[in-house]
Amino acid sequence: MNMLIYLIPIALFMGGIGLAAFLWSLKSGQYDDLQGAAWRVLADDEADSSKR
């Protein structure tokens, strides 16, 4: 029971860090173009075919 005095603040601190990282990723635009990466995988670029 004595360990809860340490574990609860550590868990809250780590949760706060995770929330801060998520909010930073929203603010920096990480989720703006979700479809772009999917279409880039399917696109057949001429530059990529010359590497083969």
Backbone as ProteinMPNN parsed JSONL, in Angstrom:
{"seq_chain_A": "MNMLIYLIPIALFMGGIGLAAFLWSLKSGQYDDLQGAAWRVLADDEADSSKR", "coords_chain_A": {"N_chain_A": [[0.821, -1.185, 0.0], [2.039, 1.133, 0.55], [3.514, 1.675, -1.709], [1.764, 2.798, -3.506], [1.767, 5.492, -3.066], [3.904, 6.364, -4.513], [3.5, 5.275, -7.066], [1.065, 6.253, -8.155], [1.447, 9.132, -8.625], [3.529, 8.879, -10.52], [2.254, 7.501, -12.594], [0.296, 9.388, -13.294], [1.952, 11.469, -14.16], [3.225, 10.259, -16.382], [0.984, 9.82, -17.985], [0.278, 12.475, -18.452], [2.48, 13.285, -19.982], [2.065, 11.705, -22.252], [-0.38, 12.763, -23.138], [0.419, 15.391, -23.68], [2.208, 14.907, -25.794], [0.436, 13.893, -27.706], [-1.248, 16.131, -28.102], [0.659, 17.91, -29.111], [1.264, 16.618, -31.53], [-1.159, 16.912, -32.854], [-1.231, 19.703, -33.112], [0.992, 20.194, -34.715], [0.254, 19.182, -37.13], [0.254, 16.462, -37.853], [-1.807, 14.743, -38.497], [-3.102, 15.71, -40.711], [-3.115, 14.931, -43.472], [-4.318, 12.161, -44.119], [-5.068, 10.44, -46.166], [-3.19, 10.847, -48.152], [-0.723, 9.439, -47.801], [-1.573, 6.825, -48.198], [-2.315, 6.86, -50.901], [0.129, 7.478, -52.066], [1.559, 5.153, -51.743], [0.346, 3.493, -53.588], [0.816, 4.779, -55.972], [2.491, 4.779, -59.088], [5.428, 5.785, -59.635], [7.667, 7.189, -62.042], [10.286, 7.643, -61.346], [10.775, 5.79, -59.332], [10.632, 3.375, -60.734], [12.895, 3.451, -62.287], [14.94, 2.829, -60.606], [15.03, 0.125, -60.329]], "CA_chain_A": [[0.0, 0.0, 0.0], [2.95, 2.263, 0.598], [4.007, 1.932, -3.059], [0.795, 3.614, -4.242], [2.159, 6.887, -2.902], [4.847, 6.647, -5.588], [3.032, 4.826, -8.367], [-0.007, 7.1, -8.686], [2.003, 10.325, -9.285], [4.296, 8.49, -11.704], [1.28, 7.187, -13.647], [-0.298, 10.652, -13.738], [2.983, 12.184, -14.906], [3.395, 9.612, -17.681], [-0.221, 10.125, -18.749], [0.4, 13.867, -18.884], [3.452, 13.325, -21.077], [1.385, 11.15, -23.426], [-1.361, 13.75, -23.593], [1.166, 16.508, -24.271], [2.724, 14.457, -27.088], [-0.698, 13.823, -28.619], [-1.656, 17.491, -28.447], [1.705, 18.459, -29.977], [1.122, 16.043, -32.867], [-2.31, 17.568, -33.474], [-0.882, 21.09, -33.434], [1.999, 20.24, -35.77], [-0.328, 18.748, -38.391], [0.586, 15.078, -38.175], [-2.988, 14.017, -38.941], [-3.794, 16.497, -41.719], [-3.251, 14.242, -44.753], [-4.349, 10.725, -43.856], [-5.232, 9.71, -47.421], [-2.039, 11.061, -49.019], [0.25, 8.347, -47.679], [-2.158, 5.624, -48.806], [-2.255, 6.988, -52.36], [1.535, 7.463, -52.49], [1.984, 3.753, -51.807], [-0.207, 2.9, -54.801], [1.247, 5.518, -57.152], [3.617, 4.198, -59.802], [6.27, 6.885, -60.089], [8.713, 6.802, -62.991], [11.562, 7.687, -60.649], [10.946, 4.536, -58.61], [10.843, 2.258, -61.652], [14.242, 3.512, -62.834], [15.865, 2.294, -59.608], [15.028, -1.345, -60.377]], "C_chain_A": [[0.869, 1.255, 0.0], [3.455, 2.642, -0.797], [3.042, 2.791, -3.869], [1.11, 5.094, -4.137], [3.113, 7.301, -4.019], [4.263, 6.349, -6.966], [1.944, 5.726, -8.966], [0.547, 8.394, -9.294], [2.822, 10.001, -10.534], [3.353, 8.196, -12.859], [0.626, 8.46, -14.179], [0.693, 11.471, -14.561], [3.171, 11.588, -16.297], [2.171, 9.827, -18.569], [-0.211, 11.553, -19.267], [1.386, 14.029, -20.026], [2.825, 12.785, -22.357], [0.362, 12.109, -23.997], [-0.679, 14.93, -24.255], [1.715, 16.127, -25.646], [1.605, 14.373, -28.117], [-1.154, 15.208, -29.051], [-0.627, 18.172, -29.344], [1.554, 17.918, -31.397], [-0.096, 16.616, -33.583], [-1.956, 18.968, -33.946], [0.108, 21.165, -34.593], [1.493, 19.678, -37.092], [-0.007, 17.33, -38.794], [-0.594, 14.315, -38.771], [-3.739, 14.747, -40.048], [-4.074, 15.71, -43.0], [-3.206, 12.733, -44.534], [-4.441, 9.915, -45.141], [-4.001, 9.817, -48.324], [-1.041, 9.923, -48.981], [-0.283, 7.069, -48.328], [-2.082, 5.698, -50.33], [-0.815, 6.987, -52.861], [2.067, 6.043, -52.577], [1.542, 3.129, -53.128], [0.279, 3.57, -56.076], [2.484, 4.854, -57.76], [4.442, 5.337, -60.394], [7.335, 6.368, -61.05], [10.082, 6.796, -62.327], [11.816, 6.391, -59.887], [11.213, 3.367, -59.551], [12.234, 2.299, -62.264], [15.282, 2.95, -61.857], [15.983, 0.783, -59.683], [16.008, -1.875, -61.335]], "O_chain_A": [[0.463, 2.306, -0.497], [3.787, 3.802, -1.04], [3.458, 3.447, -4.824], [0.756, 5.869, -5.025], [3.128, 8.463, -4.424], [4.507, 7.087, -7.921], [1.922, 5.932, -10.18], [0.146, 8.738, -10.406], [2.81, 10.765, -11.499], [3.621, 8.6, -13.99], [0.424, 8.594, -15.386], [0.312, 12.096, -15.551], [3.266, 12.322, -17.28], [2.311, 9.998, -19.78], [-0.64, 11.814, -20.391], [1.156, 14.822, -20.939], [3.031, 13.348, -23.432], [0.253, 12.25, -25.215], [-1.145, 15.419, -25.284], [1.687, 16.943, -26.568], [1.8, 14.742, -29.275], [-1.419, 15.437, -30.231], [-0.995, 18.929, -30.242], [1.699, 18.667, -32.363], [-0.065, 16.789, -34.801], [-2.333, 19.375, -35.045], [0.063, 22.113, -35.376], [2.224, 19.692, -38.082], [0.002, 17.023, -39.986], [-0.39, 13.332, -39.483], [-4.903, 14.436, -40.303], [-5.167, 15.815, -43.556], [-2.169, 12.103, -44.742], [-3.931, 8.795, -45.192], [-3.794, 8.956, -49.179], [-0.561, 9.486, -50.027], [0.478, 6.319, -48.939], [-1.81, 4.689, -50.98], [-0.56, 6.537, -53.978], [2.937, 5.757, -53.4], [2.272, 2.333, -53.718], [0.168, 2.99, -57.157], [3.395, 4.429, -57.05], [4.186, 5.793, -61.509], [7.84, 5.256, -60.896], [10.951, 6.015, -62.715], [12.959, 5.941, -59.804], [11.956, 2.453, -59.192], [12.718, 1.266, -62.726], [16.398, 2.631, -62.267], [16.937, 0.213, -59.156], [16.127, -3.09, -61.49]]}, "name": "protein", "num_of_chains": 1, "seq": "MNMLIYLIPIALFMGGIGLAAFLWSLKSGQYDDLQGAAWRVLADDEADSSKR"}
